[in-house]
């Protein structure tokens, strides 16, 4: 009997599935085959992911529980919160063991961690000078009795809670807090090496070593410092004051984020109970805020920027992005695109081609206008500078800057103002919707006619992330696609006139229905005994309607290969429900970020790339694009890439309930590691083209 007859098909809670994903990140830190320094960085990625999860998802569940504790939704949310804290607790044990193992391995490789009590005289002199020159000017202690609320406690930072006493006067004591300014110099400080041995130290211990320079003037000579950390509710609430501009409202909301309700409070378990109670009482921290004792160090997200020390064997071998064989640098990109479509696959191929595309447009006398969307721009963005240069060269430049991109709002506000100063037209944001599609449209006028060129990408126009995010970026002069991109920009600028799209599938209008129809076609073909299958590669699969449709397709005999990096609410491989769904997740050197959808379509295969995951927010609350791929060479590339990924038995994990997060078993005798093989695939294509 099919389980589809149940009122609610077997779906995994999205928060729990996300924790399963972060477990895969932690596995990379545990995996001894991962280079040692890379294991450290994966600890940082895991920790950063977890912090953001608490700041957003756990914060949302807390809001629901506090709103109405008796409602069914509140009760369910409370149960999920209990599951979350249980899973995170178990993961924390694995994290701690992984950290301890890594520190030991670093030590074996002559990379030695020292604290403030282990410094040699020479190291102590270095640390004192470093503190005096770089750190002390950025320290602003808060005396405990002067603190009135949590508002002064910055989110995503660590603090030292300091107990000050005097060896000659037992009655004299005071308490203080100091925020560790790791954003100024980094969290990990490299000390002078001694022979082959290299030493490093955490910034918190540098401050501990020099506390006497801060507080001795007040008559104290004993300093005991303990780490504490807050994680706050970071969901932004935007007020409805019509007298304020949206930018002003957003700026105020960003400031409020720093004063959001605490959702997690972690502390050094060595802190005396009397001191801990004093801190929690003073700051209004309750058991509901999930207190957790831990080790001496917190905020391991700083390990994402772990310094480049030790031998090169401790890091992944360098793999410079490859040029595309059609974009040699001696031929204008516009001329190439008049002959054929081009697709770049980052980070295997160079993002510089896109910068060249914009730079060429900025100085080409025939280019009249450039339109572009941004979701997350690089801090030092060559793409932005190309647009500014285009505006200075008299081109009409229009940019949609999504200033609501979570945790990048401040950077995007900065770029919005900078572009406006240079005469770039900014399309106003759309309250209630986020523009998540990644689009460029260039208009050239030659011989009295307009010629359009478009770029449609699965990932951000961000040269920093393009070195580590695996994305697909289509360059085309196809008139039908370019017309639809033009229509979409027209829609964003007018916000009232809804155009017709002939090739692109656009959210929030049509994407869910489109994919449901494509799966229905596969179901129909399967029931007629025809070949029926789909290959779905995405970051997250959350939408319940489309999840049920996948179960229906599986039950009808449609073969589905699913590659889902992150959240996946369906349960593959369940008899009577999803036995025809094969699902894996790849977590490796690069972050899998592209969305690729391939359907059998009765033998006339259909290929699509997209900025959209299968989530309700992407379908209903964002402007997203699904783009058909017509070029046969690009289709072959996409097919080859997903086939390589489906063969991965080194970094692919299974998503079946009884094998969740187990590494895919090697059955061929030859190990396959998709990301390394994809790089070799493009290198061979480049070599063959020479």
Residue pairs with C-beta under 8 A, 6 or more apart in sequence:
1 576
2 555
2 576
2 577
3 9
3 10
3 551
3 574
3 576
3 577
4 548
4 551
4 552
4 555
4 577
9 547
9 548
9 551
9 577
10 571
10 574
10 577
11 544
11 547
11 569
11 570
11 571
12 20
12 568
12 569
12 570
12 571
13 80
13 83
13 569
14 542
14 567
14 569
15 53
15 57
15 58
15 61
15 80
15 84
16 80
16 83
16 84
16 87
17 566
17 567
17 568
17 569
18 53
18 57
18 566
18 567
19 53
19 84
19 87
19 88
19 91
20 660
20 661
21 565
21 566
21 567
21 585
21 587
22 46
22 49
22 50
22 53
22 91
23 91
23 661
24 585
24 587
24 653
24 661
25 42
25 45
25 46
25 49
25 587
26 42
26 43
26 46
26 91
26 94
26 95
26 98
27 587
27 653
27 661
28 34
28 38
28 39
28 42
28 587
28 588
29 39
29 40
29 42
29 43
29 46
29 95
29 98
29 102
30 39
30 94
30 98
30 101
31 39
34 42
35 313
35 314
35 315
35 316
36 102
36 105
36 106
36 109
36 310
36 314
37 306
37 308
37 309
37 310
37 314
37 315
38 314
38 315
38 316
38 589
39 98
39 102
40 102
40 106
40 303
40 306
41 303
41 304
41 306
43 95
43 98
43 99
43 102
43 300
43 303
44 300
44 301
44 302
44 303
44 304
44 305
44 306
45 301
45 304
46 95
46 300
47 95
47 299
47 300
47 301
47 303
48 301
48 304
50 88
50 91
51 156
51 231
51 301
52 234
52 407
54 231
54 263
54 264
55 155
55 156
55 231
55 232
55 233
55 234
55 260
55 263
56 234
56 235
56 406
58 81
58 84
58 263
58 264
59 232
59 233
59 234
59 235
59 260
59 261
59 263
60 235
61 77
61 80
61 81
61 84
62 81
62 233
62 261
62 263
62 288
63 233
63 235
64 73
64 74
64 77
65 74
65 77
65 78
65 81
67 74
68 74
69 75
69 78
85 290
92 292
92 294
95 300
96 294
96 295
99 300
103 113
106 112
106 113
106 310
107 113
109 310
109 311
109 314
110 196
110 197
110 198
110 310
111 198
111 199
111 200
111 309
111 310
112 197
112 198
112 199
112 200
113 199
113 200
113 201
113 202
114 123
114 191
114 199
114 200
114 201
114 205
115 201
115 202
115 205
115 208
116 127
116 201
116 205
116 206
116 208
116 209
119 127
119 201
119 209
122 192
123 191
123 192
123 199
124 209
126 191
126 192
127 189
127 191
127 201
127 206
127 209
127 210
128 209
128 210
130 189
130 206
131 206
131 207
131 209
131 210
131 213
132 210
132 213
134 184
134 185
135 181
135 184
135 185
135 203
135 206
135 207
135 210
136 210
136 213
136 214
138 181
138 184
139 178
139 179
139 181
139 207
139 214
140 178
140 179
141 162
141 176
141 177
141 178
141 214
141 215
142 152
142 176
142 177
142 178
143 174
143 175
143 176
144 174
144 175
144 176
144 177
144 278
144 282
145 174
145 175
147 177
147 282
147 283
149 283
149 284
150 230
150 259
150 262
150 283
150 284
150 285
151 258
151 259
153 159
153 177
153 230
153 283
154 179
154 258
155 230
155 231
155 232
155 234
155 257
155 258
155 260
156 231
156 299
156 301
157 179
157 180
157 182
157 229
157 230
157 299
158 179
158 180
158 182
158 204
158 227
158 228
158 229
158 298
158 299
159 177
159 178
159 179
159 180
159 227
159 228
159 229
160 177
160 178
160 180
160 204
160 207
160 208
160 225
160 226
160 227
160 228
161 175
161 176
161 177
161 225
161 226
161 227
161 228
161 267
161 271
161 275
161 279
162 175
162 176
162 177
162 178
162 211
162 215
162 223
162 224
162 225
162 226
163 173
163 175
163 223
163 224
163 225
163 226
163 272
163 275
164 173
164 174
164 175
164 176
164 215
164 218
164 220
164 222
164 223
165 172
165 173
165 220
165 222
165 224
166 172
166 173
166 219
166 220
166 221
166 222
167 221
167 222
169 219
172 219
172 220
174 218
174 220
175 275
175 278
176 215
177 228
178 207
178 214
180 187
180 203
180 204
180 207
181 203
182 203
182 299
182 302
185 203
186 203
186 302
186 305
186 307
187 202
187 203
187 299
187 302
187 303
187 305
188 200
188 201
188 202
188 203
188 302
188 303
188 305
188 306
188 307
189 200
189 201
189 202
189 203
189 206
190 198
190 199
190 200
190 307
190 309
191 198
191 199
191 200
191 201
192 199
193 199
198 309
198 310
200 307
200 309
202 297
204 225
204 227
204 297
207 225
208 223
208 225
211 223
211 225
212 221
212 223
215 223
226 267
226 268
226 270
226 271
226 275
227 267
227 268
227 296
227 297
227 298
228 265
228 266
228 267
228 268
228 271
228 279
228 298
229 265
229 266
229 267
229 298
229 299
230 262
230 264
230 265
231 262
231 263
231 264
231 265
231 266
232 257
232 258
232 259
232 260
232 261
232 262
232 263
233 260
233 261
233 262
233 263
234 257
234 260
234 406
234 407
235 260
236 250
236 253
236 254
236 256
236 257
236 404
236 406
236 409
237 253
237 256
238 246
238 249
238 250
238 253
238 431
239 249
239 252
239 253
241 249
244 252
246 403
246 428
246 429
246 431
247 403
247 413
247 416
250 403
250 404
250 409
250 413
251 413
254 409
254 410
262 285
262 289
263 289
263 290
264 289
264 290
264 292
265 280
265 285
265 289
265 290
265 291
265 292
266 291
266 292
266 293
266 294
266 298
267 276
267 279
267 291
267 292
267 293
267 294
268 293
268 294
268 295
268 296
268 298
269 293
269 294
269 295
270 296
271 293
279 285
280 286
280 291
285 291
308 315
316 589
319 348
319 679
321 346
321 347
321 348
321 349
321 350
321 351
321 352
321 467
322 348
322 349
322 350
322 679
322 682
322 683
322 686
323 329
323 349
323 350
323 353
323 686
324 342
324 344
324 349
324 350
324 353
324 686
325 685
325 686
325 689
325 690
326 336
326 340
326 342
327 333
327 336
327 342
327 353
327 356
329 356
332 360
333 353
333 356
333 357
333 360
333 475
334 360
334 364
334 444
334 451
334 453
334 477
336 342
337 453
337 475
337 476
337 477
338 451
338 477
340 631
340 633
341 474
341 475
341 476
341 477
341 478
341 629
341 630
341 631
341 634
342 474
342 475
342 476
342 634
343 472
343 473
343 474
343 475
343 629
343 631
343 634
343 637
343 638
344 350
344 351
344 353
344 354
344 472
344 473
344 475
345 470
345 471
345 472
345 473
345 594
345 637
345 641
345 678
345 682
346 459
346 466
346 467
346 469
346 470
346 471
346 472
346 473
347 466
347 467
347 468
347 469
347 470
347 590
348 470
348 678
348 679
348 682
349 682
351 463
351 466
351 467
354 383
354 455
354 461
354 473
355 382
355 383
355 386
355 463
357 440
357 442
357 455
357 475
358 370
358 383
358 386
358 387
358 390
358 440
359 386
359 389
361 367
361 370
361 386
361 390
361 395
361 442
362 370
362 386
362 387
362 389
362 390
362 393
362 395
363 389
363 393
364 444
366 444
366 445
366 446
367 390
367 395
367 442
367 443
367 444
368 395
368 396
368 443
368 444
368 445
368 450
369 395
369 396
369 397
369 398
369 441
369 442
369 443
370 387
370 390
370 395
370 396
370 397
370 398
370 440
370 441
370 442
370 443
371 397
371 398
371 399
371 439
371 440
371 441
371 442
371 489
372 383
372 387
372 397
372 398
372 399
372 400
372 439
372 440
372 441
372 461
373 399
373 400
373 401
373 402
373 435
373 437
373 438
373 439
373 440
374 384
374 399
374 400
374 401
374 402
374 412
374 415
374 460
374 461
375 402
375 405
375 408
375 434
375 435
375 436
375 438
375 460
376 405
376 408
376 411
376 412
376 460
376 462
376 465
377 383
377 384
377 401
377 408
377 411
377 412
377 415
377 460
377 461
377 462
378 384
378 462
378 463
378 464
378 465
379 411
379 464
381 415
381 462
381 463
382 463
383 461
383 462
383 463
384 415
384 418
384 419
387 397
387 399
387 419
387 424
388 418
388 419
388 422
388 424
390 397
391 397
391 419
391 422
391 423
391 424
392 422
392 423
396 425
397 419
397 423
397 424
397 425
398 424
398 425
398 426
398 427
398 489
398 493
399 419
399 424
399 425
399 426
399 427
400 426
400 427
400 435
400 489
400 492
401 412
401 415
401 416
401 419
401 426
401 427
401 429
402 412
402 429
402 434
402 435
402 436
403 409
403 412
403 413
403 416
403 429
404 429
404 434
405 412
405 434
416 426
419 426
420 426
427 489
427 492
427 493
429 435
430 492
430 495
430 623
432 621
433 508
433 621
433 622
433 623
434 621
434 622
434 623
435 492
435 622
435 623
436 611
436 612
436 618
436 622
436 623
436 624
437 456
437 488
437 506
437 611
437 623
437 624
437 625
438 455
438 456
438 457
438 458
438 459
438 460
438 461
438 611
439 454
439 455
439 456
439 457
439 485
439 488
439 489
439 625
440 454
440 455
440 461
441 452
441 453
441 454
441 482
441 485
441 486
441 489
442 452
442 453
442 454
443 450
443 451
443 452
444 450
444 451
444 452
444 453
445 451
451 477
452 477
452 479
452 482
452 483
452 485
452 486
453 475
453 476
453 477
453 482
454 474
454 475
454 476
454 477
454 478
454 481
454 482
454 485
455 473
455 474
455 475
455 476
456 473
456 474
456 476
456 481
456 485
456 504
456 609
456 625
456 627
457 471
457 472
457 473
457 474
457 611
458 471
458 472
458 473
458 593
458 594
458 595
458 596
458 609
458 610
458 611
459 465
459 466
459 469
459 471
459 472
459 473
459 593
459 594
459 611
460 466
460 469
468 590
468 591
469 590
469 591
469 593
470 590
470 591
470 592
470 593
470 594
470 675
471 593
471 594
472 594
472 596
472 609
472 638
474 609
474 627
474 629
474 634
476 482
478 503
478 630
480 502
480 503
481 503
481 504
481 627
481 628
483 502
484 501
484 502
484 503
484 504
484 506
485 504
487 499
487 500
487 501
488 499
488 501
488 504
488 506
488 623
488 625
490 497
490 499
491 497
491 498
491 499
492 623
498 509
501 510
503 627
503 628
504 625
504 626
504 627
504 628
505 511
505 514
505 608
505 625
505 626
506 623
506 624
506 625
506 626
507 612
507 618
507 619
507 620
507 622
507 623
507 624
507 625
508 619
508 620
508 621
508 622
508 623
508 624
511 610
511 612
511 618
511 619
511 624
511 626
512 543
512 545
512 546
512 619
512 620
514 626
515 546
515 549
515 597
515 614
516 545
516 546
516 549
518 534
518 597
518 599
518 601
518 606
519 534
519 546
519 549
519 550
519 552
519 553
519 558
520 549
521 599
521 601
521 602
522 532
522 533
522 534
522 553
522 558
522 599
522 600
522 601
523 532
523 552
523 553
523 556
523 558
525 531
525 532
525 558
525 600
525 602
526 532
526 553
526 556
526 557
526 558
527 556
527 557
530 602
531 600
531 602
531 603
532 556
532 557
532 558
532 559
532 600
533 558
533 559
533 560
533 561
533 599
533 600
534 553
534 558
534 559
534 560
534 561
534 597
534 598
534 599
534 600
535 560
535 561
535 563
535 596
535 597
535 598
535 642
535 646
536 560
536 561
536 562
536 563
536 564
536 597
536 614
537 562
537 563
537 564
537 592
537 594
537 595
537 596
537 597
537 642
537 645
538 563
538 564
538 565
538 595
538 597
538 613
538 614
539 564
539 565
539 566
539 567
539 592
539 593
539 595
539 613
540 564
540 565
540 566
540 567
540 568
540 613
540 614
540 615
541 547
541 562
541 564
541 567
541 568
541 569
541 570
541 613
541 614
541 615
542 567
542 569
542 613
542 614
542 615
542 616
543 614
543 615
543 616
543 619
544 569
544 616
546 614
547 569
547 570
547 614
550 560
550 562
550 570
550 578
550 581
551 570
551 577
551 578
553 560
553 580
554 560
554 577
554 578
554 579
554 580
554 581
555 576
555 577
555 580
557 580
558 580
559 580
559 582
560 580
560 581
560 582
561 582
561 583
561 642
561 646
562 568
562 570
562 572
562 581
562 582
562 583
562 584
562 655
563 583
563 584
563 585
563 586
563 592
563 642
563 645
563 646
564 583
564 584
564 585
564 655
565 585
565 586
565 587
565 591
565 592
565 593
566 585
567 615
568 583
568 585
568 655
570 578
570 581
570 583
571 577
571 578
571 656
571 657
572 578
572 581
572 582
572 583
572 655
572 656
573 579
573 581
573 582
573 583
573 656
573 657
574 657
583 654
583 655
583 656
584 645
584 646
584 648
584 652
584 653
584 654
584 655
584 664
585 652
585 653
585 655
585 661
586 592
586 645
586 648
586 651
586 652
586 653
586 674
586 675
587 651
587 653
588 650
588 651
588 673
588 674
588 675
589 675
590 675
594 609
595 609
595 610
595 611
595 612
595 613
596 607
596 608
596 609
596 610
596 638
596 641
596 642
597 607
597 608
597 609
597 610
597 626
598 605
598 606
598 607
598 608
598 638
598 639
598 642
599 605
599 606
605 635
606 628
607 628
607 629
607 634
607 635
607 638
607 639
608 626
608 627
608 628
608 629
609 626
609 627
609 629
609 638
610 624
610 625
610 626
610 627
611 624
611 625
612 618
612 619
612 622
612 624
612 625
612 626
618 624
629 635
629 638
640 681
641 678
641 681
644 672
644 674
644 677
644 678
644 681
645 652
645 674
645 678
647 668
647 672
647 674
648 664
648 672
648 673
648 674
649 663
649 664
649 665
649 666
649 667
649 668
649 671
649 672
650 663
650 666
650 671
650 672
650 673
650 674
651 663
651 673
651 674
651 675
652 663
652 664
652 674
653 661
653 662
653 663
653 664
654 660
654 661
654 662
654 663
654 664
655 661
666 672
